[in-house]
Amino acid sequence: MKRILAFAVLLILIFPNFVIYSEAQDSILEEITEEIVEEYILALQNFGPRVTGSKACNDAGNYILQEFQKYVPARKIQWEYSSYKDYNIEGEIKGDEQIFIVCAHYDSVPNSPGADDDASGVAAVLVAARVLRNYNFEHTIRFVTFSGEEQGLLGSHEYARLARERNESIVGVLNADMIGYAKSENGRKRVIIQETNSSMWITNLSINISRKYEDIIGLEIYRERSQPYSDHHSFIRYGYNATFFFEYEFNPYYHSPQDTIDKIDLSYATRVARLIVGTLVEMAKLKEDYIKPSVHIEKPKSGYLYFNDKEIIPIRMNYSLIIGRITVEATAFDNESGIARVEFYLDGEIKKVDEEAPYNYSIDERILFLHKVEAIAYDFYNNTQKDEVRFIIFSI
């Protein structure tokens, strides 16, 4: 595994345009919208100053945990450093032993609601968990938000230190800190990525993602040498590869009561989030799914009589015989990417789209004689499978 990974990194370093793309990755990035980014930034801002160890910081951490738990397994991890004690919040999509991290800090300085510093980065981490939840990856993805950043990178320091003690194979880290402010046209088109010599391959991936998805990202990447000013540095300190995504123009409202969402350029923050998520997907290797899902109409069954939605007796017919209303019930499974939706059709006309099990559709209209109902299951790669039942019905 390590040899394969090393070979992949070498290819990226030698051939910077060597990136694998998929239709699924297109769909993932298109799911990241300004509305979602705004929702997360506003929610975190409204906790007020999130000073490490304060009630507001704790409440914000619980909010992040609850959001993660909607999409991925998640937990709070307590840390202590000197006189400080608080929590990091971690979500995970499990793959193999190789780990890729996207991270940001959720604490802020006193007197600042921290919309840009760093609710904007946390929004990128939350949206990553949200849009990747239904996909499988070869490698493990961790979504991590730290407290203690403003006191000297404390939460990330303890996280990276413990990871090194456990000999965890963290291959790449993407840190988002202040990614929402842009004042000029040039600022809206550029983003800084700080890197070390050993993490240049990650920046190369980001450059290629930005080029590939220019229509929805539209960012020129400016490379800078890594500085020890944000949580990526904790990972670098312990020997891990990390990059730091940072807005191109300095935010004059930084560390002040005016660091609020009205100063955020939501289009810019959204495009940077897409860049980060696109890079993460490329690193963690999205598993492609070419296998069709399975779907079966459980009710009505051919060769049975139904009366007002109840199965009565078997009959000697190749059709179902239905008197009164009927609820069509289907089961659907997909062991690769999962079931995205089941569509129900009556005589070729779509009647219902069901995105959650149990999958069903009620026929309670006036309808007579011979008809056909179909259930078409879609997985998250748009592979489809169909089942159908013909029936004679008398419902008036």
N, C-alpha and C positions, 0 to 999 in steps of 0.2 A: 504493500500500500504506500509506504513512504517513497519507494522508488518511482511509482506511478505519479505521485503528487509532485515529486521533484522534477520529473520529466515535463509535466504540465506547466509548472512554473517556468522552466527553461524555455519552453515553446513561446510563452507569453513575453519573456524578456527578449528573445531573439526575433520573434515575429509579433510585434505589438498589435497587429490587426487580427491575431488569431483568437477569435471569440466565437463561441457556438450560440446560435440564436434559435428560438422556437416560437411558434404561435402562442403557446401558453405564456411565455414571457411578455409578449405584446399585450395580452389580456391583463396580466398582473399590473403592468405599469399604467394602463388605462384606467384601472380601478382607483388609482390614487388621485383624488380630487381636492380642489381647494376647500370644498365644504367640509370634508373629513379633517383636513389639516387645521382649518379654523376651529372646528369643534374641540379638538384636543388642546390647542393653544389657549383658547378662551377658558376651558375648564380648569386648566392649571393656573392661569393668571388669576382666576377668581378665588383661589385659595389665599391670595395675598402673598406677602413675603414668605418664602418657604425656607426659613433658616434651619439648618441641620439641628435636629434635636427638638424642634418646636412642634406644637400641635399642628400647625399648618403644613409643615413638612411631612409629618406622620399621616395626616389626612390625604395629602397628595399622593404619598406612597401607596396608601390603601386604594385610592382611586385607580392608580396605574395597575395595581395587582388585580383589581376587579375587571379592568379592561382586558388585560392579558388573559384572564381566566375565561373570558367569553370565546377566546380563539385558540389558546394553546395551554398546556399544563404550565403552571406558574407557582412561584413561591417567594416569600420574603427571606432574606439572608441577613442575619444580624452581624454587624461588625463593631469592633472597638479599636480605638487608636488614641493613646494618651488619655486625655480626659473626655474624649468624644465617644459617643455610642449612637448608632442609628442602623438603618436597614438599606440594603440594596434589593432591588426587585428584579427577578429573573423569570423569563418565559423560555420555552424550548420546543423546537421541532426536532425530534430524535432521528438521527441518521447513524453513520458509523462513528468511529472514534475520533475522526478529524473534526475539529470544532471551528466554526466561523461566528464571530460576534458582531452585532450592531448595537451601539450603546450611546448613551447621553446622560447628563446629570439633571436630576429633578429639583435639587435645592437651589436657592437663590441667596443673594446678600440681603441684609436687613434693609428695610424701606424700599425694596424693589419687588414688584410682582413678577419680574423675570419672564416676560413674554418671549423675548428673543433669547435671553440668557437664563435658562436654556429650555423653555417650553417648546421652542421651535425644534430643537433636536429631539426632545422626548416625543413630540408629535411624529417625527419620522420613524422612530423606533416602534411606536404604537401602530402606526399605519402599516409598517412592515409585517407585524404579527397578524394584523387584520387581513391583509390581502394574500398572505402566504399560507393561511391556516388550512386550506383545502388541498395543498400540494405536498408531494413527497420529494425528498432530496437524498442524494447519496450521502452527504455529510450532515453533521449536526449543526443546527442554527440556534444560537442563543440571542435573545432580546434582553438587554440588561440596562437598567437605569440606576444610577448611583446617587447617593447623597454624599455630603462631605467634600464635594469638589471645591467649594469656595473656601474651605478651611485648609486646602493644600492637597487635593486629590485623594482624600482619605479613604472613601468608600472603594474607589477603583484600585487604590494601592493594596488594600486588604484582599480584594477579590483576585487580583493578579498574583499576589504573594501566595495565597492558598492554592491557586491553580498550579503554580510552579511546584509547590510542595507536593501536590498530588500527581505531578508529572502529567498534567492534562495536555493533550495535543491541540493547542489553540494555534491554528494556522494563519488566520488573518482577522484583524479587528478594524471595524469602521466606526469611527467616533464622530458624532454630529454635535457641534457646539456653536450656537449662534449662526443659524443658516436662514434667517428670515428677513434681514434688512437689506434693502437696495434703494438707493436714492436716484441714481442717474441711469440712463439707457445702457451705458457701459457696465455699470454695476449689476444691472438685471441680466446681463448676458454672460457674466463671469463668476466663477467660484474658485476658491483656493483649496487645494489639497496639500497638506503638509505630509512629508514622507521622510523615511530614512533610506539609506542605500538598499537595505534588505527588503523594504516594503514598496519599492518602485514598481514591482510587478502588479501590485494592487491598483496603483494610480494608472498604469497602462490599461488595465481592464476598464477602469472608470472612463478614461478617454474614449475607448472604443465603444462603450455603451452610449456615451453622449453623442458620438458620431452616428451610431446606428439609429438612435431614436431622437434625432435632431428635431423632428417636428413636435415632439411632446416634452423634450428636455431643453434643448436649445441653449446649452451652456458651454462656454469655453473654459477649459481647466487651466489654472495657473499653479504650477508646481513650486512649492517652497520647502526648505529644509525644516524638519520637525523642531518645534520649540516645546519646552516643558510646561505649557500653560493650560493643558486640558487632559482629560482622562486617558487619552491614547498613550500618554507618556508613561503611565503606570505599567502598561503592558510592554512597552519598549524597554523599560527598566528591568523587567524580568525576562527579557530575551524573546519576546513575541513580536511578530510583524504587525504594525498598526499604521493607519493613516487617519488624518484629521480633516474633516470637511468644515469649511469656515467661509462666511460671506466675504465677498471681495471688497466691499466698502465698510469702513469702520462705522459702527453704530454710536452716534453721540449720546444716545439715551442709555447706554450700557451702565449697569450698576446704579440706576437712578429710579425714582418713583415714576418717571415717564417711560420706562421700558414696558409699554403696553401694546395691546394687539393692534391699535390704530396706527402704530408705527411700522407694523409688519407688512411687507409686500407678499400677499398670499400666493400669488402666481409664482413668485421666485421661490418661496419656501416649498411649494408643491413640486416644482421642477427639480430642486435639489434633493427632495425626498425620493423622487423617481430615480434620480441618478444613484443614490445610495442603495435603494432596493434593487435596482438593476444590477449593480455591482455585486451585491450579496447573492442574488440568484445565480449569477454566473459562477461565483466562487463555490457555492454549495452544491452545484450541479443538480439542476432540476431533473427528476426522473421522468422520462417520456413514457406515455401510456398509449399503446396501440391496440390494447385488448378491449373488445366490446363489453359493455356491461350486460348483466342478465336482467330480464324482466318477465314477469308472468302474471296474467290476469287470474286472480284467485276466485273472483266472483263477478259475474255469473259464470258457471261452468257449463260447457256443452253437455247435453243429455240430462238436464235437470229442470224441474218445474219450480218457479219462484212465485210467491204471492205476497205482494206488499213488502218486498225486500227480504223475505224469509225463504230459505231453501225448504221445499216441501218433500218431493220424492224424485228419484231418478226416473227418466222416461226414455223410450226407445226413439230418440231423434238425434240428428247430428247438430242440432241447434239447442240453445236454451229457450225455454218457453216461459215468458214473464207476464204476469197479470198484475197491474198496478205499477207502483214506482220501484226503482232498483238503484242500489249504490254499487257502482263498479269499483272493485278493490284490486289493487295490484301490489306486488312486491318487486323490489328492484335492489340489485347488489352490484358493487364494483370493488374489487379488492386492491385496485391500483390507486386511482386518484379519487374515487368516491363518486356517489351519485349527485349530480348538480340539480337535476329536475326530472320530472315525469310529465309528459304531455298526453292529454286524453283527447281523442278524436271520435266524433260520431258521424259516420258516413262521410269521412274525409274532411269534416269541418272541426277545427280545434274548438274545444269546449272549456278546458281547464289546464292550467299549468301549476303543478304542485311541486314545491321545492323542499318539502320536508315529509318524512314518513310519519304516519301511514299515508300511502298514496291512494286517493280515492276521488270519485266524481259521481255525483247524484243525478240520475235521469228522472226528473219529476215533472216533465212537460207532457203535453198531449201528444201521444205517439202511437202508431199502429203498424202492425205487420213486420216484415223482415228488415233488419238493420244490422249494421256492423259497428262495433266499438273497438278502438285501437289504443294501446298504451305504448308510448315511445319513451324509453329511458335514455338520458344523456349523462355521460360522465364529464369530469372537468376538463377533458381534452376533446370534448365534442364527439367522442365515439358514441354510436347509438345502437340500440337494439329494440325490436318491436315485437309485440304479441297482440293477437286479435281474437275476438270472439264474435260469432254471428248469432243473432237471437230473433225470435218472433215475440212481439210484445203487444199487449192490449192495455193501454193506459189512457184514460179519457177524463 
